[in-house]
């Protein structure tokens, strides 16, 4: 296998800790993944894009000097090429079949947003997430991206206060490592599983039950079922 080759996982042998992959040239390989480093696993997904859409690069595009996580706008869709106007000011064109690690860029993770500044920020803060994902650092990074205002949407105002008081330190980093190890599940690979493309789901389709307002978090009942709390930060 060469650097940059793509393959589709077709089978897994749990007893021998081996996987079988098919390469584009038709070859089939079986190997122990613990003995081969530098492999990224992706999941193929379909995205509809049009000129004017915001996108994010989900992997480094070395040939065009585009960093992983960089944002841009679709400037032109040709017969074979996409032209993207990057937020950095450059414009790049490439064949979509040769680089497919792109996704919609309307919503991104707080980690991906580091180093960027925008006029307005909308934050989805679900308190049911792990404390490794929702904590003081996530809140600071997300809110501080805004020039003018930021709005946080959450399912619970009370639990959000507690979540954003969680400190992130070295102990928590070690805990995150242990958590990741504990969450490692036995390898399950179906025939349709592949290792070719990854389009991370950046936003959530779940509608927020509540929103968070800094004027004493005034609550408004909606249909006697859901209630909205909204917290606005005036950064002007």
C-alpha positions as CSV (number, residue, x, y, z in Angstrom):
1,X,0.0,0.0,0.0
2,X,1.2,3.5,-0.8
3,X,0.8,6.7,1.1
4,X,-2.6,8.2,0.3
5,X,-4.2,4.9,-0.8
6,X,-7.9,4.4,0.0
7,X,-9.4,1.0,0.9
8,X,-12.8,-0.3,2.0
9,X,-13.0,-2.6,5.0
10,X,-15.0,-5.7,4.1
11,X,-14.4,-8.1,7.0
12,X,-13.0,-8.4,10.5
13,X,-11.6,-11.4,12.5
14,X,-11.9,-10.6,16.2
15,X,-10.0,-13.7,17.3
16,X,-6.9,-12.9,15.2
17,X,-7.5,-9.1,15.5
18,X,-7.3,-8.8,11.7
19,X,-9.3,-6.8,9.1
20,X,-9.6,-7.4,5.4
21,X,-9.7,-4.4,3.0
22,X,-10.3,-4.0,-0.7
23,X,-8.2,-1.4,-2.6
24,X,-9.3,0.5,-5.7
25,X,-7.1,-1.6,-7.9
26,X,-9.0,-4.7,-6.9
27,X,-6.3,-6.1,-4.5
28,X,-7.5,-7.6,-1.2
29,X,-5.3,-7.4,1.9
30,X,-5.7,-8.9,5.4
31,X,-3.6,-7.5,8.2
32,X,-3.4,-6.7,11.9
33,X,-4.2,-3.0,12.3
34,X,-2.1,-2.7,15.4
35,X,1.0,-3.3,13.3
36,X,0.2,-0.5,10.8
37,X,0.3,3.1,12.0
38,X,-0.7,6.2,10.2
39,X,-4.1,5.0,9.0
40,X,-7.2,7.2,9.3
41,X,-10.7,5.7,9.3
42,X,-13.4,7.6,7.4
43,X,-17.1,7.2,6.9
44,X,-18.6,8.0,3.5
45,X,-21.6,10.3,3.4
46,X,-23.4,12.3,0.8
47,X,-23.6,16.1,0.9
48,X,-25.5,18.4,-1.5
49,X,-23.6,21.6,-2.1
50,X,-24.2,24.6,-4.3
51,X,-22.4,27.8,-5.2
52,X,-22.4,30.1,-2.3
53,X,-22.4,27.3,0.3
54,X,-20.1,27.5,3.3
55,X,-17.8,24.4,3.6
56,X,-15.0,23.2,5.9
57,X,-12.0,21.1,4.9
58,X,-12.0,18.0,7.1
59,X,-8.5,16.8,6.3
60,X,-5.2,18.6,5.3
61,X,-5.1,19.3,1.6
62,X,-1.3,19.5,1.2
63,X,-1.3,19.9,-2.6
64,X,-3.3,23.1,-2.3
65,X,-1.8,24.2,1.1
66,X,-5.1,24.1,2.8
67,X,-5.1,23.2,6.5
68,X,-7.4,20.8,8.3
69,X,-10.5,22.7,9.5
70,X,-10.1,25.6,7.2
71,X,-13.3,27.3,6.1
72,X,-14.4,28.7,2.8
73,X,-17.2,29.4,0.3
74,X,-18.0,27.6,-2.9
75,X,-17.3,30.1,-5.6
76,X,-17.9,28.0,-8.6
77,X,-18.9,24.4,-9.5
78,X,-17.6,23.3,-12.9
79,X,-18.0,20.1,-14.8
80,X,-15.1,18.5,-12.9
81,X,-13.7,21.1,-10.6
82,X,-14.8,23.0,-7.5
83,X,-13.5,26.5,-6.8
84,X,-13.4,27.6,-3.2
85,X,-12.8,31.1,-1.8
86,X,-11.0,30.5,1.4
87,X,-11.6,32.8,4.4
88,X,-7.9,33.5,4.4
89,X,-8.3,35.3,1.1
90,X,-6.9,32.7,-1.3
91,X,-8.9,30.8,-3.9
92,X,-8.3,27.1,-4.7
93,X,-9.6,24.8,-7.4
94,X,-9.6,21.0,-7.4
95,X,-11.3,18.0,-8.8
96,X,-13.9,16.8,-6.3
97,X,-13.1,13.1,-7.0
98,X,-9.5,13.7,-6.0
99,X,-10.2,15.4,-2.7
100,X,-13.5,14.7,-1.0
101,X,-12.8,15.5,2.6
102,X,-15.2,18.5,2.8
103,X,-18.4,19.1,4.7
104,X,-20.8,21.9,5.3
105,X,-19.2,24.7,7.3
106,X,-22.2,26.4,8.8
107,X,-21.6,24.9,12.2
108,X,-18.2,23.8,13.6
109,X,-16.9,22.4,16.9
110,X,-15.4,24.8,19.4
111,X,-12.0,23.1,18.9
112,X,-12.1,23.8,15.2
113,X,-13.2,27.4,15.9
114,X,-10.0,28.3,17.8
115,X,-8.2,31.2,16.1
116,X,-11.2,32.4,14.3
117,X,-13.3,35.5,15.0
118,X,-16.9,36.1,13.7
119,X,-19.6,38.8,14.3
120,X,-22.1,36.4,15.9
121,X,-21.8,33.0,17.7
122,X,-24.6,30.5,18.4
123,X,-23.5,27.8,20.8
124,X,-25.3,24.5,21.2
125,X,-24.5,23.4,24.8
126,X,-26.3,20.1,25.6
127,X,-25.7,19.4,29.3
128,X,-26.2,15.7,28.6
129,X,-22.8,15.6,27.0
130,X,-19.8,14.3,28.8
131,X,-17.9,16.7,31.1
132,X,-14.9,16.0,28.8
133,X,-16.8,17.9,26.0
134,X,-18.8,20.6,28.0
135,X,-16.6,22.5,30.4
136,X,-15.2,25.9,31.2
137,X,-12.6,25.8,28.4
138,X,-15.2,24.9,25.8
139,X,-17.5,27.7,27.0
140,X,-14.6,30.2,26.9
141,X,-13.4,29.2,23.5
142,X,-16.9,29.2,21.9
143,X,-18.1,32.5,23.4
144,X,-14.9,34.4,22.8
145,X,-15.0,33.8,19.1
146,X,-17.7,36.5,18.7
147,X,-17.1,40.2,18.0
148,X,-20.6,41.5,18.8
149,X,-22.7,38.9,20.5
150,X,-23.1,35.2,21.5
151,X,-26.2,33.2,22.2
152,X,-26.0,29.9,24.1
153,X,-28.8,27.3,23.5
154,X,-29.1,24.6,26.2
155,X,-31.5,22.0,27.5
156,X,-31.1,23.2,31.1
157,X,-30.0,26.5,32.5
158,X,-29.2,25.2,36.0
159,X,-27.1,22.3,34.7
160,X,-25.4,24.6,32.2
161,X,-24.1,26.8,35.1
162,X,-22.6,23.7,36.7
163,X,-21.2,22.4,33.5
164,X,-19.4,25.6,32.6
165,X,-17.8,25.6,36.1
166,X,-16.0,22.4,35.3
167,X,-12.3,23.0,35.2
168,X,-10.1,21.5,32.5
169,X,-6.6,20.6,33.8
170,X,-4.0,17.9,33.5
171,X,-6.0,15.5,35.7
172,X,-9.0,15.9,33.4
173,X,-6.8,15.3,30.3
174,X,-5.7,12.0,31.9
175,X,-9.3,11.2,32.7
176,X,-10.2,11.9,29.0
177,X,-7.6,9.4,28.0
178,X,-9.0,6.8,30.4
179,X,-12.5,7.6,29.2
180,X,-11.5,7.0,25.6
181,X,-9.9,3.7,26.5
182,X,-13.0,2.6,28.5
183,X,-15.2,3.5,25.5
184,X,-13.2,1.4,23.1
185,X,-15.6,-1.3,21.8
186,X,-14.9,-4.6,20.0
187,X,-14.4,-4.0,16.3
188,X,-17.6,-4.5,14.3
189,X,-17.3,-4.1,10.6
190,X,-20.1,-4.7,8.1
191,X,-19.7,-5.3,4.5
192,X,-20.8,-1.8,3.7
193,X,-18.3,-0.2,6.1
194,X,-15.5,1.7,4.4
195,X,-12.4,3.7,5.1
196,X,-12.6,6.2,2.3
197,X,-14.3,9.4,3.3
198,X,-15.2,11.1,6.5
199,X,-17.7,13.9,6.8
200,X,-18.1,14.8,10.4
201,X,-21.6,15.8,11.5
202,X,-20.8,19.3,12.6
203,X,-24.2,20.5,13.8
204,X,-27.0,18.8,15.6
205,X,-30.4,18.2,14.1
206,X,-32.0,18.0,17.5
207,X,-34.0,21.1,18.2
208,X,-33.0,22.8,21.4
209,X,-35.6,22.6,24.2
210,X,-34.4,25.7,25.8
211,X,-32.3,28.8,25.3
212,X,-30.2,30.8,27.9
213,X,-30.8,35.5,28.9
214,X,-28.6,37.4,31.1
215,X,-31.5,39.5,32.5
216,X,-32.0,36.9,35.2
217,X,-32.7,34.1,32.7
218,X,-36.4,35.0,32.1
219,X,-38.3,31.9,31.3
220,X,-41.1,31.8,28.7
221,X,-43.5,28.8,28.6
222,X,-44.2,27.4,25.1
223,X,-47.2,25.2,24.6
224,X,-47.0,24.3,28.3
225,X,-44.3,21.7,27.3
226,X,-41.0,23.3,26.3
227,X,-39.6,26.5,27.6
228,X,-36.9,28.7,26.2
229,X,-34.1,30.3,28.1
230,X,-31.7,32.6,26.2
231,X,-28.5,34.2,27.4
232,X,-27.1,37.0,25.3
233,X,-23.6,38.3,25.6
234,X,-23.1,41.9,24.4
235,X,-19.5,42.0,23.3
236,X,-19.6,45.5,21.7
